[in-house]
Amino acid sequence: MRHFTSPCLATALLAAFISTNSSAQAIKLSVDLTDAPRNIFHEHLSIPTRSGPQTLVYPKWIPGNHRPSGPITNLVGIKFSVNGTDLPWERDPVDMYAFHVNVPAGVQQIEVGMDTTTFSDSAGSSGAATSANVLDLNWNQVVLYPQNSNSDDLQFVASVHLPSGWKFGTALPVTQASQDNVDFSPVSLTTLIDSPLIAGSHYRKIELTDGHDGPSHVIDMVSESEYGLAMSDSDMAAYRSLVRETSALFGARHYTQYHFLYTLSDEVASHGLEHHQSSDNATAERTLTDPGLHLLDADLLPHEFVHSWNGKYRRPAGLATRNYQEPMVGDLLWVYEGLTDYLGGVLAARSGLRSQEEFREELASTAAMLDHRAGRTWRSLDDTARSVQILRLAGATYQNWRRGLDYYTEGIFIWLEVDTKIRQLTNGQKSLDDFCHVFHGGQSGPAMVVSYEFNDVVRALHEVAPYDWASLLRQRTTEHASHAPLAGINGSGWKLVYTDKPNLLIQAGEKQRKSLNAYYSLGFAINETGTLEDVIPGLPAEAAGIGPGMKLVAVNGRRWSKDVLRQALRETKNSNRPLELLMENREFFKTYSVNYHGGEQYPHLERADGEDLLSKISASHAASK
């Protein structure tokens, strides 16, 4: 895997690190996973070296997280040694990810022993990475490497010892597997970190292709129970269709095999993290059998799969760093993540993981959320991408005023607008699919990285359909506006409307999170404890003086419940009286009069004038190839 960066400096630094009488030997890494059920891994590394002061580093800037998320606080029990004798070491006083050690004369290899606790990080998420029955191993959590190295040039030979009887899935090439021990082929540090491993006591493997017509595609599944692995025949057919749809969309594959790593558990953190030849996905244990959970996560695997082309193969130059200590620049995340979010939703519909109605309901709920983002009046979309380091773990409180990682969701509507514009400019002869062929296609083959800048995106779009794409994209990413860019919806023959009929995605989300979404009526969302998760500036609740973090106690003099609040909302349409909400604000109570008379309000897409381009966008394309 190449980053297309100059290897000269990295080669010189690496040569200085390794002993003069040895070639570039591989670093040996063994990981004992047998204590995964009690949330700890044990690692041992043998690292070629030379005598004198040396610095080893722990990966800090993690691909896919786009930020310095390496879980350094989870690294414990660190010991450096030579021939059984411990060596003194110290952490750098400024860079917490760097460790200094003085290697005695004549020594060509040092040993490192350390442990990794797994309670608080799973692929960059805040929850656990292991449980009594499953584990998720991201290699960046268990390695050290020589400072200033190029990750493409460092070779690692890894092995794992699994809990007894557990089975595993990974795209990392296996040399041999016997009982609970697995040895892997030598690979670069880049490939190692790009190839996570999942394992569990309940495992299922689903072949999506036979491997004779292109690369093999596999779903490796682990769960807390056999029930969690109960994928339906229709879902298996949809995932096989997904593979065909990506072929129609991109026209090439930049990998030799692909593994959908899928963990179904309520005990580990839900997440999705892209890799070149695999994706690391985790959802609730009942996702495959609970209709609401299934609906909410239907686009997870399509989204992460798209990243193999958009994010791993084609990567913004600011994210294509040569190692894991160099800072990343996220300016083009509205392409990296925004285009992927758009294509992931489209492919979920094209493959049958979501119905056409569900596809439109997802677009409507996302459009409504963005259209009520008060923070867009002061913060541009481009700034949300540049601020990923500080926004990623920010909570829901005041998110509507602060903004969140909106480059994901708002990117959907930027690229929907581009898609509809291309179709209009070419009288339906071309679409964003043609851009994907031009920009992400090329020659099929092994994994590689081709970086790009903003102007490369503009040139590829212009090649498909001549237009002033630079001005349009700059306007969409840098403007401060009171409303979301919904020209793509309006240009596709639909419009955003609000009615008292529940939105399917919002309804499923309320059930999963045990919350009530009154954002588009009163202007707040409330959880099962009565706490207001956020309040939208300018809407009735905020205008009455209510803020996020307050707790609702009573509605019109009656103890609050979700049913009581919903009924009170319905009755506002036939009443001139304001809603009386008794709120608890820490130690104090106050009744607020909320002047609202619109009933329940939920977003939907309604057919409008013009050609129905949206249905053409979301219809299966593989069948026509």
C-alpha positions as CSV (number, residue, x, y, z in Angstrom):
1,M,0.0,0.0,0.0
2,R,1.5,3.3,-1.1
3,H,0.9,6.8,0.2
4,F,2.7,8.4,-2.8
5,T,5.0,10.4,-0.5
6,S,8.7,10.7,-0.9
7,P,10.4,7.7,0.8
8,C,13.9,9.4,1.0
9,L,13.7,10.9,4.5
10,A,11.9,7.9,6.0
11,T,14.4,5.5,4.5
12,A,17.3,7.5,6.0
13,L,15.8,7.7,9.4
14,L,14.9,4.0,9.4
15,A,18.4,3.0,8.3
16,A,19.8,5.0,11.2
17,F,17.5,3.1,13.6
18,I,18.4,-0.4,12.5
19,S,21.8,-1.9,13.3
20,T,24.5,-1.6,10.6
21,N,25.1,-5.4,10.3
22,S,21.4,-6.2,9.6
23,S,18.9,-5.7,6.8
24,A,15.5,-4.1,7.5
25,Q,14.3,-6.9,9.8
26,A,10.6,-7.2,10.6
27,I,9.3,-6.2,14.0
28,K,7.7,-9.3,15.6
29,L,4.4,-8.8,17.4
30,S,2.5,-11.4,19.4
31,V,-0.8,-10.6,21.1
32,D,-2.3,-12.7,23.7
33,L,-6.1,-12.3,23.6
34,T,-7.1,-14.9,26.1
35,D,-8.0,-12.3,28.7
36,A,-10.3,-10.4,26.3
37,P,-13.3,-11.5,28.4
38,R,-11.9,-9.4,31.3
39,N,-11.1,-6.5,29.0
40,I,-7.3,-6.7,28.6
41,F,-4.8,-7.7,25.8
42,H,-1.2,-8.7,26.4
43,E,1.5,-7.8,23.8
44,H,5.1,-8.6,23.2
45,L,7.2,-6.9,20.5
46,S,10.8,-7.7,19.3
47,I,12.1,-4.6,17.7
48,P,15.4,-4.5,15.7
49,T,17.5,-1.6,17.0
50,R,21.0,-0.2,17.5
51,S,22.8,1.0,20.5
52,G,22.2,4.5,21.9
53,P,19.2,6.7,22.6
54,Q,16.1,5.5,20.7
55,T,12.5,6.7,20.6
56,L,9.5,4.5,20.0
57,V,6.0,5.9,19.4
58,Y,2.5,4.7,19.9
59,P,0.1,5.5,16.9
60,K,-1.7,8.8,17.6
61,W,-3.5,10.0,14.4
62,I,-5.7,7.1,13.4
63,P,-7.0,6.7,9.8
64,G,-10.8,6.8,9.6
65,N,-11.0,8.7,12.9
66,H,-9.3,11.7,11.3
67,R,-8.0,12.8,14.7
68,P,-5.4,12.0,17.4
69,S,-7.6,9.2,18.9
70,G,-4.9,6.6,19.6
71,P,-6.0,5.4,23.1
72,I,-2.8,6.0,24.9
73,T,-4.4,5.9,28.3
74,N,-5.2,2.3,27.7
75,L,-1.6,1.3,27.4
76,V,-0.3,-0.1,30.7
77,G,2.4,-2.3,32.1
78,I,5.1,-1.1,29.7
79,K,8.5,-2.7,30.0
80,F,11.6,-2.5,27.8
81,S,14.3,-5.2,28.2
82,V,17.4,-6.7,26.7
83,N,18.3,-10.4,27.4
84,G,15.9,-10.4,30.3
85,T,17.3,-7.2,31.9
86,D,14.9,-4.3,32.2
87,L,15.9,-1.0,30.6
88,P,14.9,2.4,32.1
89,W,12.6,4.4,29.9
90,E,10.7,7.7,30.1
91,R,7.8,9.3,28.3
92,D,8.5,12.5,26.4
93,P,7.4,15.5,28.5
94,V,5.5,17.1,25.6
95,D,4.5,14.2,23.3
96,M,2.6,11.7,25.4
97,Y,2.8,9.1,22.6
98,A,6.7,8.9,22.5
99,F,8.9,6.7,24.7
100,H,12.6,7.2,25.1
101,V,15.0,4.4,25.9
102,N,18.8,4.1,25.9
103,V,19.9,0.8,24.3
104,P,23.2,-0.7,25.5
105,A,26.2,-1.1,23.2
106,G,26.2,-4.1,21.0
107,V,22.5,-4.7,21.3
108,Q,20.6,-5.4,18.0
109,Q,17.1,-6.1,19.4
110,I,15.0,-4.9,22.3
111,E,12.0,-6.6,23.8
112,V,8.8,-4.7,24.7
113,G,6.1,-6.1,26.9
114,M,2.8,-4.2,27.5
115,D,-0.9,-4.6,28.1
116,T,-3.9,-2.8,26.6
117,T,-7.1,-2.3,28.5
118,T,-10.2,-2.4,26.4
119,F,-12.9,-0.9,28.5
120,S,-13.0,2.5,26.8
121,D,-12.0,2.2,23.1
122,S,-13.4,0.3,20.2
123,A,-12.2,1.5,16.8
124,G,-12.2,5.1,18.1
125,S,-15.6,4.8,19.8
126,S,-16.0,5.5,23.5
127,G,-17.2,2.1,24.6
128,A,-15.6,-1.3,25.2
129,A,-13.8,-3.4,22.5
130,T,-14.4,-6.7,24.2
131,S,-17.0,-8.7,26.1
132,A,-17.2,-12.3,27.5
133,N,-17.9,-13.5,24.0
134,V,-16.5,-11.2,21.4
135,L,-13.4,-9.0,20.7
136,D,-12.4,-6.3,18.3
137,L,-8.6,-6.0,17.8
138,N,-7.4,-2.8,16.1
139,W,-3.7,-3.2,15.7
140,N,-2.9,0.5,16.3
141,Q,-3.8,-0.2,20.0
142,V,-1.1,-2.8,20.5
143,V,2.1,-1.6,18.6
144,L,5.0,0.7,19.1
145,Y,7.3,1.6,16.2
146,P,10.4,3.7,15.6
147,Q,9.8,7.5,15.5
148,N,9.9,9.2,12.1
149,S,9.5,6.0,10.2
150,N,7.4,5.7,7.1
151,S,4.6,3.1,7.9
152,D,4.8,1.7,4.4
153,D,8.5,0.7,4.9
154,L,8.2,-0.9,8.3
155,Q,7.6,-4.7,8.2
156,F,5.7,-6.5,11.0
157,V,5.2,-10.2,11.5
158,A,2.2,-10.6,13.8
159,S,0.5,-13.5,15.6
160,V,-2.4,-13.9,18.1
161,H,-3.4,-16.4,20.7
162,L,-7.2,-16.5,20.9
163,P,-9.5,-17.5,23.8
164,S,-10.2,-21.2,23.6
165,G,-12.6,-22.2,20.8
166,W,-13.1,-18.7,19.4
167,K,-13.1,-18.2,15.7
168,F,-11.9,-15.1,13.9
169,G,-12.2,-12.9,10.8
170,T,-9.7,-10.6,9.2
171,A,-8.4,-9.5,5.8
172,L,-4.8,-9.9,7.1
173,P,-3.2,-12.8,5.2
174,V,-2.7,-15.9,7.4
175,T,0.4,-18.1,7.3
176,Q,-1.0,-20.8,9.5
177,A,-3.7,-21.3,12.1
178,S,-3.6,-24.2,14.6
179,Q,-6.1,-24.5,17.5
180,D,-6.2,-21.0,19.1
181,N,-2.9,-19.7,17.6
182,V,-2.8,-17.7,14.3
183,D,0.3,-16.6,12.5
184,F,0.1,-13.9,9.9
185,S,2.3,-13.1,6.8
186,P,4.8,-10.3,7.0
187,V,3.1,-7.0,6.1
188,S,3.9,-3.3,6.3
189,L,2.8,-1.4,9.4
190,T,0.3,0.4,7.1
191,T,-1.3,-2.9,6.1
192,L,-1.3,-4.2,9.6
193,I,-3.1,-1.2,11.1
194,D,-5.5,-1.3,8.1
195,S,-6.5,-4.9,8.8
196,P,-8.4,-5.3,12.1
197,L,-9.4,-8.7,13.5
198,I,-12.7,-9.7,15.2
199,A,-13.2,-13.0,17.0
200,G,-15.9,-14.6,19.2
201,S,-17.3,-17.7,20.6
202,H,-20.3,-17.4,18.2
203,Y,-19.0,-17.0,14.6
204,R,-20.6,-17.2,11.2
205,K,-19.1,-16.8,7.8
206,I,-21.2,-15.8,4.7
207,E,-19.7,-16.0,1.2
208,L,-21.0,-13.2,-1.0
209,T,-19.1,-14.1,-4.1
210,D,-17.4,-17.3,-5.3
211,G,-14.1,-15.6,-6.0
212,H,-14.0,-16.8,-9.6
213,D,-15.2,-13.5,-11.1
214,G,-13.1,-11.0,-9.3
215,P,-12.0,-10.8,-5.6
216,S,-13.7,-12.8,-2.9
217,H,-16.2,-11.0,-0.6
218,V,-17.0,-12.4,2.8
219,I,-19.1,-11.4,5.9
220,D,-17.3,-12.5,9.1
221,M,-19.8,-12.2,11.9
222,V,-19.4,-12.6,15.7
223,S,-22.0,-12.2,18.4
224,E,-23.0,-12.7,22.0
225,S,-25.3,-15.5,20.8
226,E,-26.2,-17.7,17.9
227,Y,-29.4,-15.7,17.6
228,G,-27.5,-12.6,16.9
229,L,-26.0,-14.2,13.8
230,A,-29.5,-15.0,12.3
231,M,-29.1,-13.1,9.0
232,S,-32.1,-13.6,6.8
233,D,-32.0,-15.0,3.3
234,S,-33.3,-11.6,2.0
235,D,-30.4,-9.8,3.8
236,M,-27.8,-12.2,2.3
237,A,-29.3,-11.6,-1.1
238,A,-29.2,-7.8,-0.5
239,Y,-25.5,-7.9,0.5
240,R,-24.7,-10.0,-2.6
241,S,-26.5,-7.4,-4.6
242,L,-24.5,-4.7,-2.8
243,V,-21.3,-6.2,-4.2
244,R,-22.8,-6.1,-7.7
245,E,-24.0,-2.6,-7.3
246,T,-20.5,-1.3,-6.3
247,S,-19.2,-2.9,-9.5
248,A,-21.7,-1.0,-11.5
249,L,-21.0,2.2,-9.6
250,F,-17.2,2.2,-9.6
251,G,-16.2,-0.1,-12.4
252,A,-13.0,-1.3,-10.6
253,R,-11.9,-2.9,-7.3
254,H,-8.7,-1.8,-5.5
255,Y,-8.3,-4.9,-3.3
256,T,-7.6,-8.6,-3.7
257,Q,-10.2,-9.7,-1.2
258,Y,-12.8,-7.9,1.0
259,H,-14.1,-8.8,4.5
260,F,-17.1,-7.2,6.1
261,L,-16.2,-7.7,9.8
262,Y,-19.5,-7.5,11.7
263,T,-19.9,-7.7,15.5
264,L,-23.4,-7.9,16.9
265,S,-23.3,-7.1,20.6
266,D,-24.9,-4.8,23.2
267,E,-21.7,-5.1,25.3
268,V,-19.2,-3.4,22.9
269,A,-19.3,0.0,21.4
270,S,-21.3,0.4,18.1
271,H,-19.1,1.8,15.4
272,G,-18.2,1.6,11.7
273,L,-14.6,2.1,10.6
274,E,-13.3,1.8,7.1
275,H,-10.3,-0.1,5.8
276,H,-9.0,-0.9,2.4
277,Q,-9.8,-4.6,2.3
278,S,-12.3,-4.8,5.1
279,S,-14.6,-2.8,7.3
280,D,-15.0,-3.0,11.1
281,N,-18.7,-2.8,11.9
282,A,-20.4,-3.2,15.3
283,T,-24.2,-2.9,16.1
284,A,-26.7,-4.1,18.7
285,E,-27.1,-7.9,19.1
286,R,-30.6,-7.9,17.7
287,T,-29.9,-5.7,14.7
288,L,-30.6,-8.5,12.1
289,T,-33.9,-9.4,13.7
290,D,-35.4,-6.2,15.1
291,P,-37.0,-4.2,12.3
292,G,-36.3,-0.8,13.8
293,L,-32.6,-1.5,14.5
294,H,-32.3,-3.1,11.0
295,L,-33.7,0.0,9.4
296,L,-31.4,2.4,11.3
297,D,-28.2,0.5,10.5
298,A,-29.1,-0.7,7.0
299,D,-26.6,1.7,5.4
300,L,-23.7,1.0,7.8
301,L,-22.0,-1.7,5.8
302,P,-22.7,0.0,2.4
303,H,-21.2,3.2,3.8
304,E,-18.0,1.5,5.1
305,F,-17.7,-0.5,1.9
306,V,-17.8,2.7,-0.3
307,H,-14.8,3.9,1.7
308,S,-12.6,1.3,0.0
309,W,-12.9,3.5,-3.1
310,N,-13.6,6.9,-1.5
311,G,-11.3,7.4,1.4
312,K,-8.9,4.5,1.2
313,Y,-8.0,4.4,-2.6
314,R,-8.8,8.0,-3.4
315,R,-7.8,10.0,-0.3
316,P,-7.5,13.8,0.4
317,A,-3.9,14.8,0.5
318,G,-4.3,16.2,4.0
319,L,-5.3,12.7,5.3
320,A,-2.6,10.7,3.4
321,T,0.1,11.0,6.0
322,R,3.2,8.8,6.0
323,N,2.9,7.6,9.5
324,Y,0.6,7.8,12.5
325,Q,2.2,10.7,14.3
326,E,1.8,13.3,11.5
327,P,-1.3,15.5,12.0
328,M,-4.1,15.1,9.5
329,V,-6.0,18.0,7.8
330,G,-9.7,17.3,7.3
331,D,-10.7,20.1,4.9
332,L,-12.0,17.7,2.3
333,L,-14.0,15.4,4.7
334,W,-17.2,16.6,3.0
335,V,-15.9,14.5,0.0
336,Y,-14.3,11.7,2.0
337,E,-17.3,11.3,4.4
338,G,-20.0,13.3,2.8
339,L,-19.9,11.6,-0.6
340,T,-19.6,8.2,1.2
341,D,-22.7,9.0,3.3
342,Y,-24.6,9.8,0.1
343,L,-23.5,6.8,-1.8
344,G,-24.0,4.5,1.2
345,G,-27.6,5.5,1.4
346,V,-28.1,5.2,-2.3
347,L,-26.5,1.7,-2.3
348,A,-28.6,0.6,0.6
349,A,-31.7,1.4,-1.6
350,R,-30.2,0.0,-4.8
351,S,-29.3,-3.3,-3.1
352,G,-32.6,-3.7,-1.3
353,L,-31.3,-3.2,2.3
354,R,-33.8,-0.3,2.4
355,S,-37.0,0.2,0.5
356,Q,-37.5,3.3,-1.7
357,E,-39.8,4.8,0.9
358,E,-37.3,4.2,3.7
359,F,-34.6,5.8,1.5
360,R,-36.8,8.9,1.2
361,E,-37.7,9.0,4.9
362,E,-34.0,8.9,5.8
363,L,-33.3,11.8,3.5
364,A,-36.2,13.7,5.0
365,S,-35.1,13.2,8.6
366,T,-31.6,14.3,7.8
367,A,-32.7,17.3,5.8
368,A,-35.0,18.5,8.6
369,M,-32.2,18.1,11.1
370,L,-29.8,20.2,9.0
371,D,-32.4,22.7,8.1
372,H,-32.8,23.5,11.8
373,R,-29.1,23.8,12.6
374,A,-28.9,27.3,14.0
375,G,-25.1,27.0,14.1
376,R,-24.8,27.2,10.4
377,T,-25.4,30.9,10.7
378,W,-21.9,31.3,12.2
379,R,-20.0,28.1,11.4
380,S,-19.4,26.9,7.8
381,L,-19.5,23.3,6.8
382,D,-15.8,23.5,5.9
383,D,-15.1,24.4,9.6
384,T,-16.9,21.4,10.9
385,A,-14.5,19.3,8.8
386,R,-11.4,21.2,9.9
387,S,-12.7,20.9,13.5
388,V,-13.1,17.1,13.6
389,Q,-10.5,16.8,16.4
390,I,-12.6,18.9,18.8
391,L,-16.1,18.0,17.6
392,R,-15.9,14.2,17.4
393,L,-16.6,13.5,21.1
394,A,-18.7,16.6,21.8
395,G,-22.1,15.7,23.3
396,A,-25.6,16.5,22.2
397,T,-26.0,19.5,24.5
398,Y,-26.0,22.7,22.4
399,Q,-25.1,20.7,19.3
400,N,-27.6,22.6,17.2
401,W,-25.8,25.9,18.0
402,R,-22.3,24.4,18.0
403,R,-22.8,22.1,15.0
404,G,-21.5,18.6,14.9
405,L,-19.8,16.4,12.3
406,D,-22.1,17.9,9.7
407,Y,-19.7,17.2,6.8
408,Y,-21.2,13.7,6.9
409,T,-24.9,14.5,6.6
410,E,-24.7,17.9,4.8
411,G,-22.4,16.2,2.3
412,I,-25.4,14.0,1.3
413,F,-27.2,17.1,0.0
414,I,-24.2,18.6,-1.7
415,W,-23.7,15.4,-3.6
416,L,-27.4,14.9,-4.3
417,E,-27.4,18.4,-5.8
418,V,-24.3,17.5,-7.9
419,D,-26.0,14.3,-9.0
420,T,-29.2,16.1,-10.1
421,K,-27.2,18.9,-11.7
422,I,-25.2,16.5,-13.9
423,R,-28.4,14.7,-15.0
424,Q,-30.0,18.0,-15.9
425,L,-26.8,19.3,-17.7
426,T,-26.6,16.1,-19.8
427,N,-30.3,15.6,-20.4
428,G,-30.2,12.4,-18.3
429,Q,-27.2,10.9,-20.2
430,K,-24.8,11.1,-17.3
431,S,-24.9,11.1,-13.5
432,L,-22.7,11.0,-10.4
433,D,-22.1,7.4,-11.3
434,D,-20.0,8.6,-14.2
435,F,-18.0,10.8,-11.8
436,C,-17.4,7.7,-9.6
437,H,-16.1,5.8,-12.6
438,V,-13.8,8.6,-13.6
439,F,-12.6,9.5,-10.1
440,H,-12.7,6.2,-8.2
441,G,-12.4,3.6,-11.0
442,G,-9.4,3.0,-13.1
443,Q,-7.6,-0.3,-13.1
444,S,-8.5,-3.0,-10.7
445,G,-5.7,-4.4,-8.6
446,P,-4.1,-4.5,-5.1
447,A,-4.7,-1.8,-2.5
448,M,-3.0,1.5,-3.2
449,V,-3.6,5.2,-2.3
450,V,-4.0,8.0,-4.9
451,S,-4.3,11.3,-3.1
452,Y,-6.2,14.3,-4.4
453,E,-6.8,18.0,-3.8
454,F,-10.0,20.1,-4.3
455,N,-9.1,21.0,-7.9
456,D,-8.8,17.3,-8.8
457,V,-12.5,16.8,-7.7
458,V,-13.5,19.8,-9.8
459,R,-11.6,18.6,-12.9
460,A,-13.2,15.1,-12.7
461,L,-16.7,16.7,-12.4
462,H,-16.0,19.0,-15.4
463,E,-14.9,16.0,-17.4
464,V,-18.3,14.4,-16.8
465,A,-20.3,17.6,-17.3
466,P,-18.8,21.0,-18.0
467,Y,-19.9,23.5,-15.3
468,D,-18.5,25.9,-12.7
469,W,-18.3,23.2,-10.1
470,A,-15.6,25.1,-8.1
471,S,-17.9,28.0,-7.4
472,L,-20.8,25.7,-6.4
473,L,-18.8,23.5,-4.1
474,R,-17.0,26.5,-2.5
475,Q,-20.3,28.2,-1.9
476,R,-21.9,25.1,-0.3
477,T,-18.9,24.4,2.0
478,T,-18.0,28.0,3.1
479,E,-21.3,29.9,3.2
480,H,-23.1,30.9,6.4
481,A,-26.9,30.4,5.8
482,S,-30.0,30.0,7.8
483,H,-31.2,26.9,5.9
484,A,-29.6,23.7,4.6
485,P,-28.7,23.4,0.9
486,L,-31.8,21.4,-0.3
487,A,-31.5,22.2,-4.0
488,G,-30.8,18.5,-4.7
489,I,-34.1,17.5,-3.2
490,N,-36.0,20.2,-5.0
491,G,-34.2,19.4,-8.2
492,S,-35.0,15.7,-8.0
493,G,-38.8,16.1,-8.2
494,W,-39.5,16.2,-4.4
495,K,-39.9,18.6,-1.6
496,L,-39.5,18.6,2.2
497,V,-42.8,18.8,4.1
498,Y,-43.9,18.4,7.7
499,T,-47.0,16.5,8.9
500,D,-48.2,14.8,12.0
501,K,-47.4,11.4,10.5
502,P,-44.3,9.9,12.2
503,N,-41.2,9.6,10.1
504,L,-40.0,6.0,9.9
505,L,-36.4,6.7,10.7
506,I,-37.2,9.1,13.6
507,Q,-39.7,6.6,15.0
508,A,-37.1,3.8,15.0
509,G,-34.6,6.1,16.5
510,E,-36.9,7.1,19.3
511,K,-37.5,3.5,20.2
512,Q,-33.8,2.6,20.2
513,R,-32.8,5.6,22.2
514,K,-35.9,5.6,24.4
515,S,-36.4,9.2,23.6
516,L,-38.9,11.6,22.0
517,N,-38.1,13.9,19.1
518,A,-40.0,17.1,19.3
519,Y,-37.4,19.1,17.4
520,Y,-39.7,20.2,14.7
521,S,-42.6,21.3,16.9
522,L,-41.4,22.5,20.4
523,G,-37.8,22.5,19.3
524,F,-36.2,19.9,21.7
525,A,-35.5,16.2,22.1
526,I,-36.0,14.5,25.4
527,N,-34.7,11.2,26.8
528,E,-36.5,8.7,29.0
529,T,-35.4,10.5,32.2
530,G,-37.0,13.7,31.1
531,T,-33.7,15.4,30.4
532,L,-33.7,17.7,27.4
533,E,-30.8,16.5,25.1
534,D,-30.8,19.7,23.1
535,V,-32.9,22.8,22.4
536,I,-33.0,24.5,19.0
537,P,-32.4,28.3,19.1
538,G,-35.3,30.3,17.8
539,L,-38.0,27.6,18.3
540,P,-40.8,27.8,20.9
541,A,-39.1,26.1,23.8
542,E,-35.9,28.2,23.5
543,A,-37.9,31.3,23.1
544,A,-39.7,30.6,26.3
545,G,-36.4,30.3,28.2
546,I,-35.9,26.6,28.3
547,G,-32.4,25.2,27.7
548,P,-30.7,21.8,27.2
549,G,-29.9,19.8,30.3
550,M,-33.1,20.9,32.1
551,K,-35.5,18.1,33.1
552,L,-39.2,18.1,32.3
553,V,-41.3,17.4,35.4
554,A,-44.9,18.1,34.4
555,V,-46.9,19.1,31.3
556,N,-50.0,21.3,31.9
557,G,-49.9,20.3,35.6
558,R,-49.6,16.5,35.0
559,R,-46.5,14.4,35.7
560,W,-44.6,14.1,32.4
561,S,-44.3,10.9,30.3
562,K,-43.8,10.5,26.6
563,D,-47.5,9.7,26.1
564,V,-48.5,12.8,28.2
565,L,-46.2,15.1,26.2
566,R,-47.4,13.6,22.8
567,Q,-51.1,14.1,23.8
568,A,-50.4,17.6,24.9
569,L,-48.7,18.3,21.6
570,R,-51.6,17.0,19.6
571,E,-54.0,19.2,21.6
572,T,-52.1,22.4,20.8
573,K,-53.7,22.4,17.3
574,N,-57.2,23.0,18.9
575,S,-56.2,25.3,21.7
576,N,-55.1,28.9,22.1
577,R,-53.5,28.2,25.4
578,P,-49.7,27.9,25.7
579,L,-48.2,24.7,27.0
580,E,-47.2,24.9,30.6
581,L,-44.0,23.0,31.2
582,L,-42.6,22.6,34.7
583,M,-38.9,22.2,34.5
584,E,-36.2,21.2,37.0
585,N,-32.9,23.1,36.6
586,R,-30.6,21.5,39.1
587,E,-32.0,22.5,42.5
588,F,-34.7,24.9,41.2
589,F,-38.1,24.5,39.6
590,K,-39.9,26.8,37.2
591,T,-43.0,26.7,35.0
592,Y,-42.5,27.9,31.4
593,S,-45.3,29.0,29.1
594,V,-44.5,27.7,25.6
595,N,-46.5,29.5,22.9
596,Y,-46.9,26.7,20.3
597,H,-50.1,25.6,18.5
598,G,-48.9,23.4,15.6
599,G,-49.3,19.8,16.9
600,E,-46.8,17.1,16.2
601,Q,-44.5,17.7,13.2
602,Y,-42.4,15.2,11.4
603,P,-40.5,15.5,8.1
604,H,-41.2,13.7,4.9
605,L,-40.5,14.0,1.2
606,E,-43.5,14.8,-1.0
607,R,-43.7,14.5,-4.7
608,A,-43.4,17.8,-6.5
609,D,-43.3,19.1,-10.1
610,G,-40.6,17.9,-12.4
611,E,-39.0,14.6,-13.3
612,D,-38.6,12.0,-10.5
613,L,-34.8,11.8,-10.5
614,L,-34.7,10.6,-7.0
615,S,-36.3,7.3,-7.9
616,K,-33.9,6.9,-10.8
617,I,-31.0,7.5,-8.5
618,S,-32.1,4.9,-5.9
619,A,-33.2,2.2,-8.3
620,S,-31.0,-0.8,-8.9
621,H,-28.2,-0.1,-11.4
622,A,-26.5,-3.5,-11.5
623,A,-29.5,-5.1,-13.2
624,S,-29.1,-2.7,-16.2
625,K,-25.4,-3.4,-16.7
